[in-house]
Amino acid sequence: MNNKILLPIFYLPPISWFSVFLDSENETTFEQFENFPKQTYRNRAVIYGANGKLPLIIPIKHTGKRELRDIEISYAEDWQKLHWKSIKTAYQSTPYFEYYEDKLRSIFEEKIDSLVAFNLKALKVVLAILKSEKEFTFSEEYFKNPESEDYREKFSAKTETEIEMAQYYQSFSDKNGFLKDLSVLDLICNIGPESLTYIKNIKIN
């Protein structure tokens, strides 16, 4: 019997999120009716820059709307160009960046108003790279205490995860050491086709 889980919809999610999402025993529902919480992975991803952790933050419009499904992205600044430049600078010397570059660039080539829609587009690109066809559904209303296992607050952008992860080669590890649980981009660019196996070997209690 599959485990029913409730997952938040993140921007280029951390590796730990994917270990839950891609677990074959988990039946995933994405939360879209929660009130948008600030300073979370819903509109930020963390990559490995030359000086360590580098957050990429999607600016949002402050329209008074609060439900995640209604949150709109702001294009007052060309953040897409900035994010892509940061990703390219961080990963262009990794073993697999050039191989996936066109697919990854496509994430930033279209202006999408909805944060949820943009995150899902990015997720679709990542799943194609991982060669995964994992299915999911969407929540139809908000439940404070859902019947599904609740992961909405399990992934913190502010504190380091306690989940154990095997070290893999990272471009700047000679300078800053191994940084675990970054955006899945870090894994893809550094270990390429081995990424899916790595993700499925992570055990989350």
Residue pairs with C-beta under 8 A, 6 or more apart in sequence:
2 25
2 26
2 27
3 23
3 25
3 26
3 27
3 149
4 26
4 27
4 29
4 147
4 148
4 149
5 20
5 26
5 27
5 28
5 29
5 148
5 149
5 150
5 151
6 29
6 30
6 31
6 139
6 146
6 148
6 149
6 150
6 151
6 152
7 17
7 20
7 21
7 28
7 29
7 30
7 31
7 136
7 151
7 152
8 30
8 31
8 34
8 40
8 41
8 42
8 151
8 152
8 155
9 30
9 31
9 32
9 42
9 68
9 116
9 119
9 120
10 17
10 40
10 41
10 42
10 45
10 119
10 155
11 41
11 42
11 43
11 44
11 45
11 56
11 58
11 115
11 118
11 119
11 122
12 45
12 56
12 107
12 122
12 126
12 183
12 184
12 185
13 21
13 41
13 45
13 123
13 155
13 183
13 184
14 41
14 45
14 46
14 155
14 161
14 181
14 182
14 183
14 184
15 165
15 180
15 181
15 182
15 183
15 184
15 186
15 187
15 198
15 199
15 202
16 155
16 161
16 163
16 165
16 181
16 202
16 204
17 41
17 155
17 184
18 184
18 199
19 163
19 199
19 200
19 202
19 203
19 204
20 26
20 151
20 154
20 204
21 28
21 134
21 136
22 130
22 132
22 134
22 196
22 199
22 200
23 200
28 134
28 135
28 136
28 137
29 136
29 137
29 138
29 139
29 148
30 136
30 137
30 138
30 139
31 68
31 139
31 142
31 152
32 67
32 68
32 69
32 116
32 138
32 139
33 67
33 68
33 69
33 139
33 140
33 141
33 142
34 67
34 68
34 142
34 152
35 66
35 67
35 68
36 42
36 60
36 66
36 67
36 68
36 71
39 157
39 158
40 155
40 156
40 157
41 155
41 157
42 68
42 115
42 119
43 57
43 58
43 59
43 60
43 71
43 115
44 55
44 56
44 57
44 58
44 157
45 55
45 56
45 183
45 185
46 53
46 54
46 55
46 56
46 157
46 182
46 183
47 53
47 54
47 56
47 86
47 87
47 90
47 91
47 182
47 183
47 185
47 186
48 54
48 90
48 170
48 171
48 172
48 176
48 179
48 182
48 186
49 86
49 89
49 90
49 172
50 89
50 90
50 172
50 175
51 176
52 172
52 176
52 179
53 179
53 182
54 86
54 90
55 157
56 83
56 86
56 87
56 183
57 79
58 73
58 79
58 83
58 115
58 118
59 73
59 74
59 76
59 77
59 79
60 71
60 72
60 73
60 74
60 115
61 71
61 72
61 73
61 74
63 70
63 72
65 71
65 72
67 142
68 115
68 116
69 114
69 116
71 114
71 115
71 116
72 113
72 114
72 115
73 111
73 112
73 113
73 114
73 115
73 118
75 111
80 108
80 109
80 111
81 108
83 108
84 105
84 108
87 104
87 185
88 97
88 101
90 171
91 97
91 171
91 185
91 186
91 189
91 190
92 98
93 171
94 171
94 189
94 190
95 169
95 189
95 190
95 191
95 192
96 188
96 189
96 190
96 191
96 192
97 104
97 189
99 192
100 129
100 188
100 189
100 192
103 125
103 128
103 129
104 125
104 129
104 185
106 125
107 121
107 122
107 125
110 121
112 118
112 121
126 184
126 185
126 188
127 133
127 134
129 188
129 195
130 188
130 195
130 196
130 199
131 196
132 196
155 161
160 180
160 181
161 180
161 181
163 180
163 181
163 202
163 203
163 204
164 202
164 203
165 180
165 181
165 202
166 198
166 201
167 178
167 180
168 178
168 187
168 190
168 191
168 198
169 190
169 191
170 178
170 179
170 186
170 190
171 190
173 179
179 186
184 195
184 199
187 195
187 198
187 199
188 195
191 198
